[in-house]
Amino acid sequence: MRKFAGTMDDSATGVDTVRQATPRFEGWNLIPMAGVPIVGLMFVNRLNTIADTWRDSAGILSEVLRTDSGKIYKAADNYVTAARANTVK
């Protein structure tokens, strides 16, 4: 159980890493697109909306993974405690 909880916690870290690396187009990074027609620049808002949605979703996912992994760690501790109590008798 602890190994599974560790995997969940590692997954949350991976999701956070990808979330932080999600590109968002701002004014300074549109300079290389200066040769792109103005019609193409209208899609920048759509791309930013998708990036924002991904960031929000990834934040929720990583929070759930961390919270649930903590619960699984606690459950594993409870099982160990119960097993030790049974062997003491």
Residue, then its C-alpha position, 0 to 999 in steps of 0.5 A: m500500500r505504501k508503494f502505491a501511495g508513493t507512486m500516487d505522490d510521484s504522479a502528483t509531482g509529475v503532473d505539477t511539473v507538466r502543469q508548470a511547463t505548459p506554455r502560455f502566449e504573452g506579448w513578449n513571446l509573440i515576437p517570433m510570430a511577427g510574420v504570421p498573418i493577423v488571422g493566426l494571432m486570433f487563435v492565441n486566445r484559444l490556445n491560452t484558454i486551453a492552456d489555462t484549462w489544463r493548468d486548472s485541471a492539472g492543479i486539481l488532479s495533483e491535489v487529489l493525488r497528494t490528498d489520496s496518497g496521504k490517506i493511503y499512507k495513513a491506512a497502511d499505518n493503521y493496518v501495520t498497527a492492527a497487525r502488531a496488536n494481533t501478534v502481541k496477544 
